[in-house]
Every structure is written in structure tokens, then in C-alpha cells.
Amino acid sequence: MIKVKLLKNRFLIAAACLLMAAAVAFVMLPQFYADRDATVTVYRAAAYIPRGTLIESRHITSIDVGAFNLPEHIITDPEAIIGRYALTDIPQDDSFLPEKIGDFLFSETLDTLMEQEQKLVTVTLPSNAAGLSGHLEAGDVVSVVCYIAAYERYVTDEETGFDVRESIPAETIIFPELRSITVFGIENARTEDIQELKTAEGTSVDTVPKTVTLIVSEEQALKLVEAEYTGKIHLVFEGREA
């Protein structure tokens, strides 16, 4: 009886192995080779694409490649490539991946500023009060006041020809060009964006403003630099975007 049972068990095991082999041979292997033979259209750089290029149809070329072992994130839709910016240099024949292209070169705000030929200028705040004691936010509209402390200088007396000392009183100036300027960002002494720090949870951060970055024209940029090196800058709040 024992021998009969052993023979039956061996027969069942052999039958199961044959069924598994048949499944592999007639089902899994054909599917495996079908997958290996499948092709997909991918898109590559037709020529070297420098960083910052707005990609057009002329910048890309298509090629059919095997789908087997194709990188998971490779872009196979030309509409996902055309009209976007190259975020890095893309060599000729290099495939397009999501991290290499984007809707904006830097950010929506910075790209818009560049298109409008506006500038960013950062100036130093000499005190907390000069930066509105932490009440300032990106997007606020301010005027820039320049305070020039009293000082003395020597001038030549026209009658005697001798140099005489002249006292110049303190002066507060609001340049017409520096009214109604929009704030781009406020930074602490470590150049960290204060507005981003305020949203961080569970951390002890430095939210004391040390510098402010303003959106300006070229003429305003020159006046801001002049104001910072002539005296001390103080910001006056004018309004906030709704």
C-alpha cells in the first residue's frame, strides 16, 4: 500500500510539474517575448538644446524603440514637451524626462518679470523699524525714504580762497522714482525668505527682516543703489494686494 501511495504522489507531482511547464511554455513565454518585441515612440532632442530654451517642434525628433526596460518616466507624448522650457542643457539624441523640462524657467513670477524687462534689487534695512517691524509681506507696495545724517564738509571761500568748514544738516529724501514699488521678498540675516519661514511648523526661525528685494525698473534700480550708499533706507507702507 505504501508503495502505491508513493507512486500516486509521484504521479501527481509529475503531473503538476508538467502542467506548470505547459503554462510557462504556452502562456507566459509568448507574453514575455511579445512584451520584448513591443515598440513605443519616444522623443529625443534633434540637436543640442541649451538651458532656458522654449522647446518647439523643430527641437524634437521621434524614434521607435523597444518598450522592454524603457525608463518609467520617459515622455512619449510630444504635447508634454512642446511649449515648455529646458531646465537644463539637453544633449542631442537625449530623451526627455519630466525633470529636464518645465512650464517656467525659474517660476511664474520671475518669468513674467523677465518678459516685462523688470529688475530685482535687494537693499539692506538698517533697523527693524526700517522694514516695518515684521509687518511687511511680499506683494506689498512701498515707498523708499532715504535719510542722510548731518555731516561736515570743506568748501573754498570765494573771497579769501581758503577752505572753510561747512555743516550740512540732516536730510530726508523721497525720490519721485522710488514711490509705489512692489516688494518681491523679505529676507533675514541668513538670506532666508521670511514669508516661507513663517509657514514652517515646529521650528525656531529668525523672522527679523535684514534685507528686502524690490521689483523695479532700470531707472529705479539706479536710484535705489544711490539711496543705499548715500544714507539709510526706510520703507513706508502704501498698500497691499487684495
C-alpha positions as a LaTeX table, in Angstrom:
\begin{tabular}{lrrr}
\hline
Residue & $x$ (\AA) & $y$ (\AA) & $z$ (\AA) \\
\hline
Met1 & 0.00 & 0.00 & 0.00 \\
Ile2 & 2.78 & 2.38 & 0.88 \\
Lys3 & 4.45 & 1.86 & $-2.49$ \\
Val4 & 1.14 & 2.50 & $-4.30$ \\
Lys5 & 0.65 & 5.76 & $-2.38$ \\
Leu6 & 4.20 & 6.85 & $-3.18$ \\
Leu7 & 3.66 & 6.09 & $-6.84$ \\
Lys8 & 0.40 & 8.07 & $-6.81$ \\
Asn9 & 2.08 & 11.03 & $-5.09$ \\
Arg10 & 4.93 & 10.99 & $-7.57$ \\
Phe11 & 2.45 & 10.81 & $-10.41$ \\
Leu12 & 0.53 & 13.80 & $-9.06$ \\
Ile13 & 3.73 & 15.78 & $-8.55$ \\
Ala14 & 4.92 & 14.93 & $-12.06$ \\
Ala15 & 1.55 & 15.90 & $-13.49$ \\
Ala16 & 1.62 & 19.23 & $-11.64$ \\
Cys17 & 5.12 & 19.92 & $-12.95$ \\
Leu18 & 4.01 & 19.14 & $-16.49$ \\
Leu19 & 1.04 & 21.50 & $-16.15$ \\
Met20 & 3.29 & 24.27 & $-14.82$ \\
Ala21 & 5.77 & 23.71 & $-17.64$ \\
Ala22 & 2.96 & 23.84 & $-20.17$ \\
Ala23 & 1.67 & 27.10 & $-18.66$ \\
Val24 & 5.14 & 28.63 & $-18.87$ \\
Ala25 & 5.73 & 27.38 & $-22.40$ \\
Phe26 & 2.38 & 28.25 & $-23.91$ \\
Val27 & 1.22 & 31.25 & $-21.88$ \\
Met28 & 3.97 & 33.11 & $-20.04$ \\
Leu29 & 6.83 & 32.76 & $-22.54$ \\
Pro30 & 4.82 & 34.02 & $-25.54$ \\
Gln31 & 3.67 & 37.00 & $-23.47$ \\
Phe32 & 7.24 & 37.66 & $-22.30$ \\
Tyr33 & 8.59 & 37.69 & $-25.85$ \\
Ala34 & 5.62 & 39.75 & $-27.04$ \\
Asp35 & 6.49 & 42.38 & $-24.46$ \\
Arg36 & 10.11 & 42.31 & $-25.56$ \\
Asp37 & 9.09 & 42.76 & $-29.20$ \\
Ala38 & 6.66 & 45.64 & $-28.45$ \\
Thr39 & 7.79 & 49.09 & $-29.52$ \\
Val40 & 6.88 & 52.60 & $-28.43$ \\
Thr41 & 7.55 & 56.02 & $-29.93$ \\
Val42 & 9.78 & 58.24 & $-27.82$ \\
Tyr43 & 11.02 & 61.76 & $-28.45$ \\
Arg44 & 14.60 & 62.97 & $-28.33$ \\
Ala45 & 16.46 & 66.24 & $-28.80$ \\
Ala46 & 17.00 & 66.81 & $-32.52$ \\
Ala47 & 20.06 & 68.93 & $-31.63$ \\
Tyr48 & 21.69 & 70.35 & $-28.53$ \\
Ile49 & 19.11 & 72.37 & $-26.54$ \\
Pro50 & 20.61 & 75.00 & $-24.18$ \\
Arg51 & 19.05 & 75.58 & $-20.79$ \\
Gly52 & 16.28 & 78.18 & $-20.94$ \\
Thr53 & 15.16 & 77.32 & $-24.48$ \\
Leu54 & 11.42 & 77.35 & $-25.15$ \\
Ile55 & 11.06 & 73.99 & $-26.86$ \\
Glu56 & 9.37 & 73.95 & $-30.26$ \\
Ser57 & 8.51 & 71.09 & $-32.64$ \\
Arg58 & 11.76 & 71.68 & $-34.52$ \\
His59 & 13.73 & 70.85 & $-31.38$ \\
Ile60 & 12.46 & 67.27 & $-31.11$ \\
Thr61 & 12.59 & 64.13 & $-33.19$ \\
Ser62 & 10.82 & 60.79 & $-32.76$ \\
Ile63 & 12.14 & 57.23 & $-32.80$ \\
Asp64 & 10.54 & 53.82 & $-32.23$ \\
Val65 & 12.29 & 51.81 & $-29.54$ \\
Gly66 & 11.59 & 48.60 & $-27.68$ \\
Ala67 & 9.20 & 49.03 & $-24.78$ \\
Phe68 & 11.06 & 46.43 & $-22.71$ \\
Asn69 & 13.12 & 48.02 & $-19.90$ \\
Leu70 & 12.19 & 51.53 & $-21.08$ \\
Pro71 & 12.66 & 54.11 & $-18.26$ \\
Glu72 & 9.36 & 54.53 & $-16.44$ \\
His73 & 9.19 & 58.33 & $-16.62$ \\
Ile74 & 10.36 & 58.85 & $-20.20$ \\
Ile75 & 7.98 & 61.21 & $-22.05$ \\
Thr76 & 6.19 & 59.64 & $-25.01$ \\
Asp77 & 3.71 & 62.45 & $-25.69$ \\
Pro78 & 5.08 & 65.35 & $-27.80$ \\
Glu79 & 2.40 & 67.68 & $-26.40$ \\
Ala80 & 4.02 & 67.28 & $-22.99$ \\
Ile81 & 7.32 & 68.60 & $-24.41$ \\
Ile82 & 6.49 & 71.34 & $-26.94$ \\
Gly83 & 5.87 & 74.75 & $-25.36$ \\
Arg84 & 7.87 & 74.03 & $-22.21$ \\
Tyr85 & 11.30 & 75.26 & $-21.09$ \\
Ala86 & 14.52 & 73.28 & $-20.96$ \\
Leu87 & 15.51 & 73.40 & $-17.28$ \\
Thr88 & 18.96 & 72.02 & $-18.07$ \\
Asp89 & 21.21 & 71.61 & $-21.11$ \\
Ile90 & 19.83 & 68.72 & $-23.18$ \\
Pro91 & 22.38 & 66.99 & $-25.45$ \\
Gln92 & 21.48 & 65.86 & $-28.96$ \\
Asp93 & 19.59 & 62.50 & $-29.02$ \\
Asp94 & 18.92 & 62.73 & $-25.28$ \\
Ser95 & 15.46 & 61.57 & $-24.22$ \\
Phe96 & 13.03 & 63.92 & $-22.48$ \\
Leu97 & 12.30 & 63.28 & $-18.80$ \\
Pro98 & 9.96 & 65.33 & $-16.56$ \\
Glu99 & 12.84 & 66.77 & $-14.50$ \\
Lys100 & 14.50 & 68.21 & $-17.64$ \\
Ile101 & 11.59 & 70.42 & $-18.75$ \\
Gly102 & 9.09 & 72.70 & $-17.05$ \\
Asp103 & 6.32 & 75.23 & $-17.59$ \\
Phe104 & 8.55 & 78.01 & $-16.24$ \\
Leu105 & 12.27 & 78.61 & $-16.47$ \\
Phe106 & 12.50 & 79.89 & $-12.88$ \\
Ser107 & 8.98 & 80.49 & $-11.59$ \\
Glu108 & 5.83 & 82.07 & $-12.96$ \\
Thr109 & 6.65 & 85.35 & $-11.19$ \\
Leu110 & 10.28 & 85.56 & $-12.29$ \\
Asp111 & 9.48 & 84.57 & $-15.87$ \\
Thr112 & 6.83 & 87.30 & $-16.02$ \\
Leu113 & 9.29 & 89.89 & $-14.66$ \\
Met114 & 11.83 & 88.91 & $-17.30$ \\
Glu115 & 9.24 & 89.24 & $-20.06$ \\
Gln116 & 8.32 & 92.71 & $-18.78$ \\
Glu117 & 12.01 & 93.68 & $-18.55$ \\
Gln118 & 11.69 & 94.44 & $-14.85$ \\
Lys119 & 14.57 & 94.07 & $-12.39$ \\
Leu120 & 15.08 & 92.82 & $-8.87$ \\
Val121 & 17.20 & 94.86 & $-6.46$ \\
Thr122 & 17.95 & 93.95 & $-2.84$ \\
Val123 & 18.68 & 96.68 & $-0.31$ \\
Thr124 & 19.76 & 96.50 & 3.33 \\
Leu125 & 17.42 & 97.50 & 6.15 \\
Pro126 & 19.39 & 99.35 & 8.86 \\
Ser127 & 16.83 & 98.59 & 11.59 \\
Asn128 & 13.64 & 96.64 & 12.32 \\
Ala129 & 11.65 & 99.85 & 12.03 \\
Ala130 & 13.04 & 100.50 & 8.57 \\
Gly131 & 11.43 & 97.23 & 7.43 \\
Leu132 & 8.07 & 97.97 & 9.12 \\
Ser133 & 8.88 & 95.78 & 12.15 \\
Gly134 & 7.94 & 92.49 & 10.52 \\
His135 & 4.60 & 93.64 & 9.09 \\
Leu136 & 5.90 & 93.74 & 5.53 \\
Glu137 & 4.86 & 90.99 & 3.09 \\
Ala138 & 5.70 & 90.06 & $-0.48$ \\
Gly139 & 3.38 & 91.91 & $-2.82$ \\
Asp140 & 3.10 & 94.98 & $-0.59$ \\
Val141 & 3.54 & 98.38 & $-2.19$ \\
Val142 & 6.00 & 100.74 & $-0.52$ \\
Ser143 & 7.86 & 104.00 & $-0.99$ \\
Val144 & 11.55 & 104.23 & $-0.20$ \\
Val145 & 12.75 & 107.10 & 2.00 \\
Cys146 & 16.45 & 107.93 & 2.23 \\
Tyr147 & 17.75 & 109.54 & 5.43 \\
Ile148 & 21.08 & 111.35 & 5.15 \\
Ala149 & 22.64 & 112.21 & 8.51 \\
Ala150 & 24.19 & 115.62 & 9.22 \\
Tyr151 & 27.79 & 115.92 & 8.16 \\
Glu152 & 30.54 & 118.48 & 7.63 \\
Arg153 & 32.50 & 119.29 & 4.54 \\
Tyr154 & 35.16 & 121.76 & 3.47 \\
Val155 & 34.45 & 124.32 & 0.75 \\
Thr156 & 36.61 & 127.07 & $-0.70$ \\
Asp157 & 35.68 & 130.59 & 0.35 \\
Glu158 & 35.41 & 132.67 & $-2.83$ \\
Glu159 & 36.63 & 135.88 & $-1.13$ \\
Thr160 & 39.62 & 134.54 & 0.82 \\
Gly161 & 40.46 & 131.46 & $-1.21$ \\
Phe162 & 40.78 & 129.44 & 2.00 \\
Asp163 & 38.96 & 126.20 & 2.75 \\
Val164 & 36.30 & 126.63 & 5.40 \\
Arg165 & 34.27 & 124.01 & 7.20 \\
Glu166 & 30.58 & 123.89 & 6.37 \\
Ser167 & 27.94 & 121.97 & 8.34 \\
Ile168 & 25.30 & 120.15 & 6.28 \\
Pro169 & 22.09 & 119.41 & 8.21 \\
Ala170 & 20.39 & 116.04 & 8.18 \\
Glu171 & 18.04 & 115.49 & 5.27 \\
Thr172 & 15.21 & 113.07 & 4.47 \\
Ile173 & 14.54 & 112.48 & 0.78 \\
Ile174 & 11.79 & 110.65 & $-1.07$ \\
Phe175 & 12.93 & 110.26 & $-4.64$ \\
Pro176 & 9.94 & 110.54 & $-7.01$ \\
Glu177 & 11.21 & 107.43 & $-8.81$ \\
Leu178 & 11.03 & 105.38 & $-5.60$ \\
Arg179 & 7.33 & 105.68 & $-4.91$ \\
Ser180 & 4.84 & 102.80 & $-5.26$ \\
Ile181 & 7.36 & 99.96 & $-5.55$ \\
Thr182 & 6.26 & 96.34 & $-5.15$ \\
Val183 & 8.02 & 94.06 & $-2.67$ \\
Phe184 & 9.28 & 90.77 & $-4.11$ \\
Gly185 & 10.58 & 89.24 & $-0.88$ \\
Ile186 & 11.93 & 89.88 & 2.60 \\
Glu187 & 14.99 & 88.06 & 3.90 \\
Asn188 & 16.66 & 87.57 & 7.28 \\
Ala189 & 20.39 & 87.87 & 8.02 \\
Arg190 & 20.94 & 84.39 & 6.54 \\
Thr191 & 19.17 & 85.42 & 3.30 \\
Glu192 & 16.27 & 83.06 & 4.11 \\
Asp193 & 12.83 & 84.05 & 2.87 \\
Ile194 & 10.93 & 85.21 & 5.94 \\
Gln195 & 7.50 & 84.55 & 4.49 \\
Glu196 & 8.43 & 80.90 & 3.90 \\
Leu197 & 9.90 & 80.63 & 7.41 \\
Lys198 & 6.68 & 81.91 & 8.97 \\
Thr199 & 4.77 & 78.99 & 7.45 \\
Ala200 & 7.21 & 76.40 & 8.83 \\
Glu201 & 5.83 & 74.41 & 11.75 \\
Gly202 & 7.61 & 73.23 & 14.85 \\
Thr203 & 10.82 & 75.16 & 14.21 \\
Ser204 & 12.51 & 78.13 & 15.80 \\
Val205 & 13.32 & 80.55 & 12.99 \\
Asp206 & 14.75 & 84.02 & 12.52 \\
Thr207 & 11.98 & 86.26 & 11.19 \\
Val208 & 13.78 & 89.58 & 11.70 \\
Pro209 & 14.00 & 91.31 & 8.29 \\
Lys210 & 17.51 & 92.29 & 7.25 \\
Thr211 & 17.11 & 92.88 & 3.52 \\
Val212 & 14.22 & 93.48 & 1.17 \\
Thr213 & 14.08 & 92.66 & $-2.53$ \\
Leu214 & 12.07 & 95.05 & $-4.69$ \\
Ile215 & 10.65 & 94.85 & $-8.22$ \\
Val216 & 11.90 & 97.88 & $-10.13$ \\
Ser217 & 12.69 & 99.40 & $-13.48$ \\
Glu218 & 16.27 & 100.10 & $-14.51$ \\
Glu219 & 15.91 & 103.78 & $-13.52$ \\
Gln220 & 14.55 & 102.81 & $-10.10$ \\
Ala221 & 17.37 & 100.31 & $-9.63$ \\
Leu222 & 19.95 & 103.07 & $-10.09$ \\
Lys223 & 18.16 & 105.33 & $-7.62$ \\
Leu224 & 17.90 & 102.55 & $-5.04$ \\
Val225 & 21.62 & 101.87 & $-5.19$ \\
Glu226 & 22.29 & 105.60 & $-4.89$ \\
Ala227 & 19.96 & 105.86 & $-1.89$ \\
Glu228 & 21.54 & 102.91 & $-0.06$ \\
Tyr229 & 25.08 & 104.21 & $-0.45$ \\
Thr230 & 24.13 & 107.83 & 0.26 \\
Gly231 & 22.25 & 107.31 & 3.51 \\
Lys232 & 19.93 & 104.93 & 5.33 \\
Ile233 & 16.84 & 103.45 & 3.70 \\
His234 & 13.44 & 103.39 & 5.41 \\
Leu235 & 10.32 & 101.84 & 3.88 \\
Val236 & 6.89 & 103.47 & 4.04 \\
Phe237 & 3.87 & 101.20 & 3.59 \\
Glu238 & 1.42 & 102.27 & 0.87 \\
Gly239 & $-0.85$ & 99.28 & 0.23 \\
Arg240 & $-1.31$ & 95.55 & $-0.01$ \\
Glu241 & $-2.66$ & 93.44 & $-2.84$ \\
Ala242 & $-6.12$ & 92.03 & $-2.10$ \\
\hline
\end{tabular}
